[in-house]
Amino acid sequence: MTHSPLATYQPEQRALALIGGEATDANLRRYLHGIPGIDAVGLEARAADLGTRSIKTSSKRWAIDTIIGLIDLTTLEGADTPGKVRSLVAKALVPDPGDPGCPRVAAVCVYGDMVGAAVTALGSTHAAGGTDGTGVQGVRVAAVATAFPSGRASIAIKLADVRDAVAAGADEIDMVIDRGAFLAGRFGQVYDEIVAVKEACRRADGSFAHLKVILETGELNTYDNVRRASWLAILAGGDFIKTSTGKVAPAATLPVTLSMLEVVRDWHRLTGVRIGVKPAGGIRTSKDAIKYLVTVAETVGEEWLTPHLFRFGASSLLNDVLLQRQKMTTGHYSGPDYVTID
């Protein structure tokens, strides 16, 4: 592990030291375009190879439980109600009512106006820092913000959106970058917005809600753009980089997630600082989720397989994982067809 003095810097100081000056469009462009480009064929081949790695039967139960504990259980619909959020929280806390040993998910993810309902429903099981009072993993509350999913709003509205969610008790903020500004080369604008959102995550006691920066990789068009956006989000102080809103196709893919993990790996080698990764959207089966676990372990290391550093943004995934878990526990189940993990 690196012992770079950059590890002791504040995020903005670290960024300015790396880019060699203020975070202007010119300085950021010079830095980001100086990052080596991605060999798309090579990246896709590595992702395909990682996706074929087998897992021993004895490890499958560990993998299934790990996946459950990394899920952000999500409802992001215009028709969301406090009652729907309460039902979501109930499933987050007890994913399988027939198996009290089933782990909890990492977080529930809702719109900002539903944060209060989620916090109330969680009660004493709401734990931003890790475990609740019984030593069991607590469930965090994440809120999408900054005019999710489009990001098309004034900076004043975006920051008010964040502050309201944090004041209501959100532990994590999932912001969206301005993809139009990024694709137009206005890197300074994107950088400044992330910095401002990070500051808006400050709580009254001086601590911060965790900031996940959604790149919306399906709109970035190239792997090189994904890599540059990942670096930009981290330079600006993001705690996590997230693939997608789940509202745009394609959402998470293994090659895109691999490219983001490689940035996180390189950042850790450069600064000693660990950044989280969240693939979101389109991951529906246990078989697919295990491919992501293998990719994380092989690229950045198994220490990333904790809720603090890796999440799945996928609600439908939980249903398949629970079916797999039931099959491994009982040898059979009476539900719909399941996907075999081979």
N, C-alpha and C positions, 0 to 999 in steps of 0.2 A: 504494500500500500504506500502511496506517495506521502511524503512529508512536506509538500509544497506549502509555502507561507500563504498561498491563496486560500487555504482552508480556514485561516483565521480572519479573513476579510469579510466585511458585510457584502451581501450580494451585489449591490451597485458598485462598490469599490472594486470587487473582483472583476466585474464586467468591464469597467473602465480600464483596469490594468491590462486585461487581455486584448481589448480592441485598440489600445494605445491612444486613448483620448475620449472626448465626449461621445455620447451615444447618438451621433448624427447619422443621417442616411448614408453619407459618404463613408464614414468610419465603419459602420455596421456592414455596408455593402462590401467594402474591402475585406473585412474579416470573414464574413459569411461566404463570399465567393472564393476566398482563399482556402476553404475547407475542401479536401479532395472529393471529387465527384464519386457517385455510386455506380459500380458496374451492375446494371440491372439484371443481366443474365446470371452473374455470379451470386447476387443477393437472392434471387428467386431459387437458384439451385441449392444454396445453403438452407433456405427455409424449407424447401421440399425434403432435403435430407433429414433435417431435424424433425420434420413431421412424420417421418417413417420410423423413428426410434421406438423400439418396443419397451414396455414396462413390465417387469415381473409381476406375476399374480400377487405375490406378497406385498408389493408396493401399491397395488391399485386402491386398496382401502385408504392408505395414507393420501394418495392423490385425490380421491373423491372427497375426503374430509377437508383437505387443503383447499380444494376448489370452492367448497361451500363457504369456508372462512374468508375467502377473498372476494366474494361477490358483493357488489353494490346493488341491492334490490331496488328496482326503480319503478316509479309511476310518473310519467311526464305527459299528461293528456289535458286538454282543455276542460274535460269533464271531471277532473279530479275533485273529490270532496273530502272533508275531514273523516268521514266514515270509511272511504276507500283507503285513506292513509292509515287509519287505525288497523284495517285488515292487513295492509302491507306490513306494518310493524309486528303484528301478531305472527305473521309468517316468518319474518326476519328472526324473531326470538325463538320460535318453535317451528322450524322448517318441516319437521315430520312429527306430528302429534303422537304417532305410534311408537316413536323411538326417542326417549328422553336423552339418550347419549349423542344425538345428532348435534353437531356444532351450530352455533349461530352464524349468520352472515356478518360481513364487516360493517355494512352501513345501509341505510335507506337513503335514496336520492329522490328529491321532490322539488317542485317549484318553490320559490322563496316564500310565497304566501301560505304554504302548507308546512313550513318549518315548525311553527308553534304547535300544530296538531301532532306532528311526529315526536317532538320533544315531550309533550304531555303524555302521549301514548307509551313512550319508552319508560318514563318515570325513572326509577333507580337503576334501570338497565342501560340508560343513556350514559355512555362513557366515552369522552373524547380522547382520553389518554391511553386506553388499552383495555383494562378489565374493570368490571363493576365491583361492588362491595363484597361479592362472594368469591372473587378471584376468577370468575368466568369472563371470557371475552365480552366486553361491552359493545353496544351497537352505536355507531356514530350517525350523525345526521349530515348529509351532504345536500347542498342546494345549488341548482343551476342558476346562473345569473348572467349579467351583462347582455340583456336582450336575447337570451337563448331562444331558438337555435341560430338565428340569422346574424346576431351581433349588430344589427342595423339600428342604432340609436345613438343619441348624443352621449358624450362621455359623462355628462352630469347625470343623466338617467341611469347609465350603467353603474356608476359608483353608488348612487342612491339604492339601486337594486341590491348591490353587495352589502352595503351597510345595514339595510333593513333585515336581510337574511342573517347576518352575523348577530345583530341585536336580538333577533328572535331565538338564537341558540344554535345556529348552524356551526358545526365543527369543521366543515369543509366547504369550499366554494369551487364550483366547476364553471369557469368562465370560458367564453369563446373568443378567439382572436378575430380581428377584422381581416377576413381573407382577401377582400378587395384591396385593402391597403397593402397587405403583404405581397400580393401578386403584382401590384403596381410598383413595387420597389420602395414603398414608404416604410422602410424598416424602423426608422426612428419613431414613427407614430405608433407602430405596433408595440415596440419596446416600451415607450412612455406609458401606454395604456396598461400594459401588464404591471409595470412598477406602481402605477396609481391604484390599480385594483388590489395589489398586494397590500398597500398601505390601508386601503379601505377594509381589509380583513382584520385590522387591529381591533382587539377588544378593549373594553374599558380598563381592564387590569394590565394592559400592555402586551399581552400575549396575542398570538395571531391564529386565525382559522387557517387550516391548510389550503393552499391554492393549487387546484388542478387546472392546467391550461389546455383547452381543447383546440387542436389544430384543424379539425375537420379535413382530414387527409384526403377524403374523396374529392375535394375541390382544389387540392394543391397540384394535381396533375402529374407530378414527377417525383421519383424518390429523392432526387437532389433537393427539391423544394421541401419535402418532408424533413430531410436532414437539416436544412437551414432553419426551418421553422422551429424544429426541436432545440437547436442551439440558441436561437433567439429567445425562446420561452425560458430556457434555463438561465441564460445571461441576465434576463430581466427579473429573476427571482422566483420563478415557478417552483413549487415543491414536487409536482407531478406533471408529466406530459401525457395527454390523453388523445387517443386517435380521433374520436368522432362524437357527434351528438346523438347518433343513432337515427337521425332524421334524413340523412343523405346517403345514397348508395354510390360507390361501395363504402361500407363502414370499415370495421377492423379487418385486416388481413394479416396473415402470418409474415409475409415479406415486409410490409409496412411496420409492423410491430418489431420485427427484428432490426430494421434500420433505426428505430427509435431506441431500442435497447443498446445498440452499438454506440449511439451518442451518449447515453447514460454511462456506459462502461468507460468511454473515453474521457468524459467529464470527471468521473471518479478517479481515474488514473492521473488526471491533470491537477485536480484540486483536493482530492480526498473526501469530497462531499457526495453523498448518495441522494439521487433523485428517483422518484417513483415513476412507474409507467402504468397506464390504464388503457388496454384495448377495450373498446366499447362498440356494441352493435354487431349483430350477425353471428355471434358465438352461441350456438344453441345446443350443442351436444357435449357430453362428457368426453367423447373421443377427440373432438376439436379442442376442448379446453386443456386436455392433457398435452396436446402438441405445444400449447403456449407454456405450460409448466416446464416442459423439456427445453424449450427455446430460452426461457429465462435462466434456468439452471446452467445451461451450456454457454450462455453469452455473458451474463453478469454474476452468476453464482447463486447457490441455493439460499444465501442469506437474504436475497431479494424476495423470497417467497413468504412474505409476511404482509399483513394489511397496511403496514406503514410504507411499503415500497412497491406493492403490486396489487392491482384490483382487476376484476372483470366487471365491466358495465354490461350486464346481461341478465334480465329477469327470467326469460324463458329457459335459460340454461339450468336454473335451479331444479325445475321439474324433472329434467332428464337425469340430472345427477342424483336426485332422490330415488328415482326408479332404479338406477344402478346400485345405489347403496342398499336398497331394500333387497335386491336380488342377491347381493353378496352376503347379506345377513341371513336371509331365509332360504335362499336357493330358488325362490320363486316369488311371484307377485301376481296380482289379479288386474293390474293396470294395462295401459296400452303398450304397443310394441316399444322396445327400448333399443338403443344403439349399442352394439357390442364393442367393447374396447379391446382391440387386438394389437 
